[in-house]
Amino acid sequence: MKPNISNGFGALTPTTWREIYDTVTAVAEGSRGERMYQGYGREWILAKITSATPGASVITQWQYGWTQVLRVAGQYTFNTQLITSATNGYGPAFNLLEANNTNASVYGGIAVTTGRELVNSPGFYFDPVPTNTVVLLRLSRTATNTIGCDFTAPNPITGACPTGITTYYDGGTY
């Protein structure tokens, strides 16, 4: 709050007061802006995943649409808010657990095919975080000083065992 000084108070003239106020404001905002630029300033919100679009070059990395939600007190239900991934300046969110995924491996070494099927477990697939999953979403400054959105949530492995599997133990069939 900036009080108005119209008559002055000794050496504190209206002009001097304006200079002091402007300097303090610039330093305060500059420090906050510098912290945001360096990645220290963060805002955490609850968000519901609304979509998953596969990456253009890496099919095991998705860009996630999201909508901010607030939890209803004492319940596992959520009310939708106004901020979304389509709100100007926000954009899609990225799952940090997918950061090192490639088209050949996920989570730092689990081999997958180009169809996201697990190499060592045929019939099972590495999938995106499901829609309607509620995550703790972090809004922070990126290296290019834009707003970046990220979260951490495990990706599900879906599928079923192939039919006709026969297991042999000690010469018997089960």
LUMVEX-783357 format. One record per residue: residue in three letters; y, x, z of N, C-alpha, C in turn. Coordinates in pm, whole numbers, plus 50000, padded with zeros to 5 digits. Example, Ala and Ser with C-alpha at 12.3 -4.5 7.8 and 13.67 -1.06 7.14 Angstrom:
residues 2
+------+-------+-------+-------+-------+-------+-------+-------+-------+-------+
| code |  n.yy |  n.xx |  n.zz | ca.yy | ca.xx | ca.zz |  c.yy |  c.xx |  c.zz |
+------+-------+-------+-------+-------+-------+-------+-------+-------+-------+
|  Ala | 49431 | 51319 | 50780 | 49550 | 51230 | 50780 | 49670 | 51320 | 50780 |
|  Ser | 49775 | 51285 | 50708 | 49894 | 51367 | 50714 | 50003 | 51290 | 50787 |
+------+-------+-------+-------+-------+-------+-------+-------+-------+-------+
This chain:
residues 174
+------+-------+-------+-------+-------+-------+-------+-------+-------+-------+
| code |  n.yy |  n.xx |  n.zz | ca.yy | ca.xx | ca.zz |  c.yy |  c.xx |  c.zz |
+------+-------+-------+-------+-------+-------+-------+-------+-------+-------+
|  Met | 49884 | 50085 | 50000 | 50000 | 50000 | 50000 | 50123 | 50090 | 50000 |
|  Lys | 50214 | 50065 | 49908 | 50334 | 50147 | 49896 | 50454 | 50070 | 49948 |
|  Pro | 50507 | 50110 | 50066 | 50627 | 50043 | 50113 | 50748 | 50087 | 50030 |
|  Asn | 50843 | 50000 | 50016 | 50965 | 50032 | 49943 | 51066 | 50094 | 50038 |
|  Ile | 51124 | 50204 | 49995 | 51233 | 50266 | 50069 | 51355 | 50256 | 49980 |
|  Ser | 51449 | 50175 | 50020 | 51565 | 50151 | 49934 | 51690 | 50226 | 49978 |
|  Asn | 51704 | 50252 | 50108 | 51826 | 50318 | 50157 | 51802 | 50464 | 50194 |
|  Gly | 51680 | 50502 | 50209 | 51652 | 50638 | 50251 | 51643 | 50647 | 50402 |
|  Phe | 51584 | 50757 | 50448 | 51568 | 50780 | 50591 | 51586 | 50931 | 50612 |
|  Gly | 51708 | 50974 | 50629 | 51739 | 51116 | 50638 | 51710 | 51183 | 50506 |
|  Ala | 51622 | 51285 | 50509 | 51586 | 51358 | 50387 | 51491 | 51278 | 50299 |
|  Leu | 51435 | 51171 | 50352 | 51341 | 51089 | 50277 | 51419 | 50984 | 50197 |
|  Thr | 51463 | 51023 | 50079 | 51538 | 50933 | 49992 | 51440 | 50851 | 49911 |
|  Pro | 51486 | 50744 | 49846 | 51396 | 50667 | 49759 | 51330 | 50753 | 49652 |
|  Thr | 51403 | 50848 | 49595 | 51347 | 50936 | 49492 | 51240 | 51027 | 49551 |
|  Thr | 51267 | 51085 | 49666 | 51169 | 51173 | 49732 | 51043 | 51094 | 49768 |
|  Trp | 51061 | 50975 | 49821 | 50946 | 50891 | 49857 | 50861 | 50860 | 49735 |
|  Arg | 50922 | 50828 | 49622 | 50849 | 50798 | 49498 | 50770 | 50921 | 49454 |
|  Glu | 50829 | 51040 | 49462 | 50760 | 51164 | 49424 | 50641 | 51191 | 49515 |
|  Ile | 50659 | 51172 | 49646 | 50549 | 51191 | 49741 | 50436 | 51092 | 49711 |
|  Tyr | 50472 | 50966 | 49693 | 50372 | 50863 | 49666 | 50296 | 50893 | 49537 |
|  Asp | 50367 | 50927 | 49429 | 50303 | 50956 | 49301 | 50212 | 51078 | 49311 |
|  Thr | 50252 | 51180 | 49386 | 50170 | 51300 | 49401 | 50042 | 51270 | 49478 |
|  Val | 50055 | 51199 | 49589 | 49936 | 51164 | 49668 | 49842 | 51075 | 49587 |
|  Thr | 49894 | 50980 | 49514 | 49811 | 50892 | 49431 | 49738 | 50972 | 49324 |
|  Ala | 49809 | 51062 | 49256 | 49747 | 51142 | 49151 | 49636 | 51231 | 49206 |
|  Val | 49658 | 51292 | 49322 | 49557 | 51378 | 49383 | 49434 | 51296 | 49423 |
|  Ala | 49458 | 51180 | 49485 | 49346 | 51095 | 49528 | 49265 | 51047 | 49409 |
|  Glu | 49331 | 50999 | 49306 | 49259 | 50950 | 49188 | 49194 | 51064 | 49112 |
|  Gly | 49262 | 51179 | 49106 | 49205 | 51295 | 49038 | 49079 | 51343 | 49106 |
|  Ser | 49078 | 51347 | 49238 | 48960 | 51391 | 49312 | 48844 | 51296 | 49288 |
|  Arg | 48872 | 51167 | 49294 | 48768 | 51067 | 49271 | 48717 | 51079 | 49128 |
|  Gly | 48808 | 51093 | 49034 | 48769 | 51106 | 48893 | 48689 | 51232 | 48869 |
|  Glu | 48728 | 51343 | 48934 | 48655 | 51468 | 48919 | 48515 | 51455 | 48975 |
|  Arg | 48499 | 51388 | 49090 | 48366 | 51366 | 49147 | 48282 | 51282 | 49053 |
|  Met | 48339 | 51177 | 48994 | 48264 | 51095 | 48899 | 48226 | 51178 | 48778 |
|  Tyr | 48318 | 51261 | 48729 | 48289 | 51343 | 48612 | 48176 | 51440 | 48639 |
|  Gln | 48172 | 51496 | 48760 | 48068 | 51592 | 48794 | 47938 | 51524 | 48833 |
|  Gly | 47934 | 51393 | 48832 | 47811 | 51321 | 48864 | 47796 | 51288 | 49010 |
|  Tyr | 47896 | 51318 | 49093 | 47886 | 51286 | 49235 | 47914 | 51140 | 49261 |
|  Gly | 48005 | 51080 | 49185 | 48038 | 50940 | 49207 | 47932 | 50851 | 49145 |
|  Arg | 47872 | 50766 | 49226 | 47766 | 50679 | 49175 | 47783 | 50540 | 49234 |
|  Glu | 47739 | 50446 | 49157 | 47737 | 50307 | 49204 | 47594 | 50259 | 49185 |
|  Trp | 47536 | 50205 | 49289 | 47400 | 50152 | 49283 | 47406 | 50000 | 49285 |
|  Ile | 47332 | 49937 | 49195 | 47325 | 49791 | 49191 | 47179 | 49751 | 49173 |
|  Leu | 47148 | 49627 | 49211 | 47018 | 49571 | 49177 | 47029 | 49513 | 49037 |
|  Ala | 46928 | 49537 | 48955 | 46929 | 49485 | 48818 | 46789 | 49439 | 48780 |
|  Lys | 46785 | 49340 | 48695 | 46659 | 49289 | 48642 | 46646 | 49338 | 48498 |
|  Ile | 46531 | 49398 | 48465 | 46506 | 49444 | 48328 | 46490 | 49322 | 48239 |
|  Thr | 46564 | 49319 | 48127 | 46560 | 49203 | 48037 | 46496 | 49234 | 47902 |
|  Ser | 46486 | 49361 | 47867 | 46423 | 49397 | 47739 | 46389 | 49546 | 47740 |
|  Ala | 46302 | 49586 | 47648 | 46265 | 49727 | 47632 | 46254 | 49755 | 47483 |
|  Thr | 46339 | 49845 | 47435 | 46338 | 49883 | 47294 | 46286 | 50026 | 47284 |
|  Pro | 46178 | 50049 | 47205 | 46124 | 50184 | 47196 | 46226 | 50281 | 47137 |
|  Gly | 46216 | 50406 | 47179 | 46304 | 50508 | 47126 | 46282 | 50529 | 46977 |
|  Ala | 46385 | 50573 | 46909 | 46377 | 50594 | 46765 | 46281 | 50709 | 46730 |
|  Ser | 46281 | 50815 | 46811 | 46196 | 50929 | 46779 | 46080 | 50947 | 46877 |
|  Val | 46094 | 50901 | 47001 | 45987 | 50914 | 47100 | 45945 | 50773 | 47142 |
|  Ile | 45823 | 50734 | 47103 | 45778 | 50596 | 47127 | 45738 | 50569 | 47271 |
|  Thr | 45734 | 50672 | 47354 | 45700 | 50653 | 47496 | 45824 | 50661 | 47585 |
|  Gln | 45941 | 50647 | 47524 | 46068 | 50636 | 47596 | 46137 | 50509 | 47545 |
|  Trp | 46183 | 50427 | 47638 | 46246 | 50302 | 47600 | 46390 | 50297 | 47647 |
|  Gln | 46469 | 50216 | 47578 | 46603 | 50181 | 47624 | 46592 | 50039 | 47678 |
|  Tyr | 46636 | 50020 | 47801 | 46614 | 49894 | 47870 | 46742 | 49812 | 47880 |
|  Gly | 46733 | 49685 | 47839 | 46841 | 49590 | 47865 | 46829 | 49545 | 48010 |
|  Trp | 46940 | 49510 | 48072 | 46938 | 49473 | 48214 | 47050 | 49375 | 48246 |
|  Thr | 47033 | 49305 | 48356 | 47135 | 49215 | 48411 | 47142 | 49239 | 48561 |
|  Gln | 47263 | 49251 | 48613 | 47280 | 49269 | 48757 | 47234 | 49142 | 48829 |
|  Val | 47168 | 49162 | 48944 | 47124 | 49050 | 49027 | 47161 | 49078 | 49172 |
|  Leu | 47169 | 48973 | 49250 | 47186 | 48984 | 49395 | 47073 | 48908 | 49461 |
|  Arg | 47013 | 48969 | 49562 | 46901 | 48905 | 49631 | 46954 | 48793 | 49720 |
|  Val | 46883 | 48682 | 49721 | 46914 | 48572 | 49811 | 46863 | 48611 | 49949 |
|  Ala | 46946 | 48599 | 50051 | 46911 | 48643 | 50186 | 46780 | 48580 | 50234 |
|  Gly | 46692 | 48664 | 50284 | 46567 | 48618 | 50341 | 46463 | 48574 | 50239 |
|  Gln | 46484 | 48604 | 50111 | 46392 | 48560 | 50007 | 46370 | 48672 | 49905 |
|  Tyr | 46266 | 48655 | 49825 | 46241 | 48743 | 49712 | 46288 | 48678 | 49584 |
|  Thr | 46401 | 48612 | 49589 | 46461 | 48553 | 49470 | 46598 | 48616 | 49449 |
|  Phe | 46646 | 48608 | 49327 | 46769 | 48677 | 49291 | 46859 | 48587 | 49210 |
|  Asn | 46989 | 48603 | 49231 | 47089 | 48532 | 49153 | 47147 | 48628 | 49050 |
|  Thr | 47157 | 48583 | 48926 | 47211 | 48665 | 48819 | 47362 | 48677 | 48833 |
|  Gln | 47414 | 48796 | 48805 | 47557 | 48823 | 48811 | 47612 | 48842 | 48670 |
|  Leu | 47738 | 48880 | 48659 | 47804 | 48888 | 48528 | 47782 | 49020 | 48455 |
|  Ile | 47756 | 49128 | 48525 | 47743 | 49258 | 48459 | 47606 | 49270 | 48394 |
|  Thr | 47604 | 49312 | 48267 | 47479 | 49331 | 48193 | 47489 | 49458 | 48109 |
|  Ser | 47378 | 49493 | 48046 | 47379 | 49608 | 47956 | 47466 | 49582 | 47834 |
|  Ala | 47497 | 49455 | 47806 | 47583 | 49421 | 47692 | 47732 | 49420 | 47731 |
|  Thr | 47761 | 49431 | 47863 | 47900 | 49435 | 47907 | 47963 | 49562 | 47853 |
|  Asn | 48084 | 49551 | 47804 | 48154 | 49663 | 47743 | 48153 | 49787 | 47833 |
|  Gly | 48100 | 49897 | 47780 | 48101 | 50023 | 47853 | 47974 | 50058 | 47926 |
|  Tyr | 47881 | 49965 | 47944 | 47760 | 49995 | 48020 | 47645 | 50042 | 47933 |
|  Gly | 47595 | 49962 | 47845 | 47486 | 50003 | 47757 | 47351 | 49996 | 47825 |
|  Pro | 47247 | 50038 | 47753 | 47111 | 50028 | 47805 | 47087 | 50127 | 47919 |
|  Ala | 46981 | 50099 | 47995 | 46940 | 50187 | 48103 | 46821 | 50270 | 48058 |
|  Phe | 46802 | 50382 | 48123 | 46692 | 50472 | 48092 | 46610 | 50496 | 48217 |
|  Asn | 46477 | 50493 | 48201 | 46386 | 50518 | 48312 | 46368 | 50670 | 48325 |
|  Leu | 46411 | 50727 | 48437 | 46404 | 50871 | 48454 | 46262 | 50925 | 48452 |
|  Leu | 46163 | 50842 | 48485 | 46024 | 50887 | 48479 | 45977 | 50910 | 48336 |
|  Glu | 46049 | 50857 | 48238 | 46014 | 50876 | 48097 | 46086 | 50994 | 48034 |
|  Ala | 46169 | 51064 | 48110 | 46256 | 51167 | 48054 | 46180 | 51277 | 47980 |
|  Asn | 46065 | 51319 | 48029 | 45991 | 51428 | 47964 | 45877 | 51380 | 47875 |
|  Asn | 45870 | 51250 | 47851 | 45765 | 51198 | 47764 | 45786 | 51246 | 47620 |
|  Thr | 45674 | 51261 | 47550 | 45677 | 51294 | 47407 | 45586 | 51195 | 47336 |
|  Asn | 45573 | 51210 | 47206 | 45480 | 51124 | 47132 | 45334 | 51163 | 47157 |
|  Ala | 45311 | 51277 | 47223 | 45175 | 51323 | 47247 | 45136 | 51320 | 47395 |
|  Ser | 45235 | 51312 | 47486 | 45199 | 51309 | 47629 | 45306 | 51235 | 47709 |
|  Val | 45262 | 51183 | 47824 | 45352 | 51111 | 47914 | 45336 | 51167 | 48054 |
|  Tyr | 45438 | 51150 | 48135 | 45437 | 51194 | 48276 | 45391 | 51338 | 48292 |
|  Gly | 45435 | 51423 | 48202 | 45410 | 51565 | 48216 | 45270 | 51612 | 48185 |
|  Gly | 45195 | 51542 | 48104 | 45066 | 51595 | 48065 | 44955 | 51497 | 48037 |
|  Ile | 44977 | 51368 | 48051 | 44874 | 51270 | 48019 | 44879 | 51248 | 47867 |
|  Ala | 44774 | 51289 | 47798 | 44772 | 51282 | 47651 | 44764 | 51138 | 47602 |
|  Val | 44845 | 51107 | 47499 | 44844 | 50975 | 47436 | 44841 | 50993 | 47285 |
|  Thr | 44795 | 50889 | 47217 | 44797 | 50888 | 47071 | 44932 | 50837 | 47024 |
|  Thr | 44953 | 50834 | 46894 | 45080 | 50782 | 46842 | 45092 | 50632 | 46865 |
|  Gly | 44985 | 50566 | 46903 | 44989 | 50424 | 46937 | 45002 | 50401 | 47087 |
|  Arg | 45033 | 50506 | 47164 | 45050 | 50502 | 47309 | 44919 | 50482 | 47384 |
|  Glu | 44806 | 50497 | 47317 | 44676 | 50484 | 47382 | 44643 | 50613 | 47456 |
|  Leu | 44590 | 50601 | 47578 | 44553 | 50719 | 47654 | 44433 | 50787 | 47589 |
|  Val | 44444 | 50915 | 47561 | 44338 | 50988 | 47492 | 44211 | 50990 | 47574 |
|  Asn | 44221 | 51014 | 47705 | 44102 | 51022 | 47790 | 44052 | 50887 | 47839 |
|  Ser | 44121 | 50780 | 47804 | 44080 | 50646 | 47847 | 44102 | 50548 | 47732 |
|  Pro | 44016 | 50552 | 47632 | 44034 | 50462 | 47517 | 44039 | 50315 | 47562 |
|  Gly | 44126 | 50239 | 47497 | 44141 | 50098 | 47532 | 44253 | 50072 | 47631 |
|  Phe | 44316 | 50181 | 47682 | 44426 | 50167 | 47778 | 44553 | 50227 | 47718 |
|  Tyr | 44665 | 50160 | 47744 | 44791 | 50196 | 47680 | 44903 | 50216 | 47782 |
|  Phe | 44992 | 50309 | 47749 | 45112 | 50338 | 47828 | 45221 | 50242 | 47780 |
|  Asp | 45270 | 50156 | 47869 | 45364 | 50051 | 47830 | 45500 | 50067 | 47899 |
|  Pro | 45601 | 49996 | 47847 | 45733 | 49999 | 47911 | 45732 | 49922 | 48043 |
|  Val | 45833 | 49948 | 48123 | 45852 | 49870 | 48246 | 45867 | 49723 | 48205 |
|  Pro | 45793 | 49631 | 48265 | 45795 | 49491 | 48221 | 45931 | 49424 | 48242 |
|  Thr | 45961 | 49328 | 48155 | 46081 | 49248 | 48173 | 46069 | 49170 | 48304 |
|  Asn | 46181 | 49137 | 48363 | 46194 | 49068 | 48491 | 46163 | 49157 | 48612 |
|  Thr | 46136 | 49286 | 48590 | 46120 | 49378 | 48702 | 46257 | 49405 | 48761 |
|  Val | 46270 | 49395 | 48893 | 46396 | 49425 | 48960 | 46394 | 49572 | 49001 |
|  Val | 46499 | 49644 | 48963 | 46508 | 49787 | 48991 | 46642 | 49818 | 49058 |
|  Leu | 46647 | 49932 | 49123 | 46772 | 49984 | 49176 | 46833 | 50069 | 49066 |
|  Leu | 46939 | 50020 | 49006 | 47001 | 50082 | 48889 | 47120 | 50166 | 48934 |
|  Arg | 47127 | 50288 | 48883 | 47237 | 50378 | 48917 | 47334 | 50385 | 48799 |
|  Leu | 47461 | 50360 | 48827 | 47567 | 50377 | 48728 | 47640 | 50506 | 48765 |
|  Ser | 47650 | 50598 | 48671 | 47718 | 50724 | 48700 | 47779 | 50780 | 48573 |
|  Arg | 47859 | 50882 | 48588 | 47922 | 50946 | 48473 | 47822 | 51038 | 48405 |
|  Thr | 47823 | 51038 | 48272 | 47737 | 51126 | 48195 | 47812 | 51255 | 48165 |
|  Ala | 47747 | 51349 | 48099 | 47810 | 51476 | 48063 | 47928 | 51455 | 47968 |
|  Thr | 47928 | 51344 | 47895 | 48040 | 51315 | 47804 | 48142 | 51222 | 47867 |
|  Asn | 48133 | 51206 | 48000 | 48228 | 51126 | 48078 | 48227 | 50977 | 48041 |
|  Thr | 48109 | 50927 | 48004 | 48091 | 50784 | 47984 | 48004 | 50732 | 48097 |
|  Ile | 47988 | 50602 | 48106 | 47902 | 50544 | 48210 | 47758 | 50549 | 48163 |
|  Gly | 47670 | 50604 | 48245 | 47529 | 50607 | 48215 | 47453 | 50522 | 48316 |
|  Cys | 47347 | 50457 | 48273 | 47267 | 50370 | 48359 | 47124 | 50421 | 48361 |
|  Asp | 47071 | 50447 | 48480 | 46932 | 50489 | 48488 | 46866 | 50434 | 48614 |
|  Phe | 46736 | 50439 | 48614 | 46655 | 50389 | 48726 | 46524 | 50464 | 48726 |
|  Thr | 46444 | 50441 | 48827 | 46311 | 50501 | 48835 | 46212 | 50391 | 48867 |
|  Ala | 46118 | 50369 | 48776 | 46012 | 50270 | 48796 | 45888 | 50314 | 48719 |
|  Pro | 45770 | 50299 | 48777 | 45648 | 50341 | 48707 | 45618 | 50251 | 48587 |
|  Asn | 45565 | 50313 | 48484 | 45523 | 50238 | 48366 | 45381 | 50187 | 48388 |
|  Pro | 45352 | 50064 | 48350 | 45215 | 50014 | 48366 | 45122 | 50071 | 48259 |
|  Ile | 44997 | 50083 | 48296 | 44891 | 50118 | 48202 | 44812 | 49990 | 48184 |
|  Thr | 44806 | 49940 | 48062 | 44739 | 49814 | 48036 | 44620 | 49834 | 47943 |
|  Gly | 44531 | 49740 | 47944 | 44417 | 49746 | 47854 | 44291 | 49699 | 47921 |
|  Ala | 44180 | 49720 | 47854 | 44051 | 49680 | 47905 | 43946 | 49776 | 47854 |
|  Cys | 43837 | 49787 | 47928 | 43729 | 49873 | 47884 | 43668 | 49817 | 47755 |
|  Pro | 43635 | 49904 | 47665 | 43569 | 49856 | 47544 | 43436 | 49789 | 47578 |
|  Thr | 43397 | 49689 | 47503 | 43271 | 49619 | 47530 | 43155 | 49705 | 47483 |
|  Gly | 43042 | 49677 | 47539 | 42919 | 49745 | 47496 | 42901 | 49882 | 47560 |
|  Ile | 42971 | 49909 | 47670 | 42952 | 50038 | 47737 | 42823 | 50032 | 47817 |
|  Thr | 42741 | 50131 | 47798 | 42617 | 50143 | 47875 | 42624 | 50273 | 47953 |
|  Thr | 42597 | 50265 | 48080 | 42602 | 50385 | 48164 | 42461 | 50421 | 48204 |
|  Tyr | 42428 | 50551 | 48191 | 42295 | 50600 | 48224 | 42304 | 50688 | 48349 |
|  Tyr | 42222 | 50656 | 48448 | 42212 | 50738 | 48568 | 42064 | 50763 | 48597 |
|  Asp | 42029 | 50887 | 48618 | 41892 | 50922 | 48655 | 41788 | 50859 | 48562 |
|  Gly | 41820 | 50851 | 48436 | 41724 | 50797 | 48339 | 41723 | 50647 | 48330 |
|  Gly | 41802 | 50575 | 48415 | 41803 | 50430 | 48410 | 41925 | 50377 | 48338 |
|  Thr | 41919 | 50255 | 48293 | 42031 | 50192 | 48224 | 42090 | 50087 | 48316 |
|  Tyr | 42223 | 50085 | 48329 | 42287 | 49987 | 48416 | 42388 | 49907 | 48335 |
+------+-------+-------+-------+-------+-------+-------+-------+-------+-------+
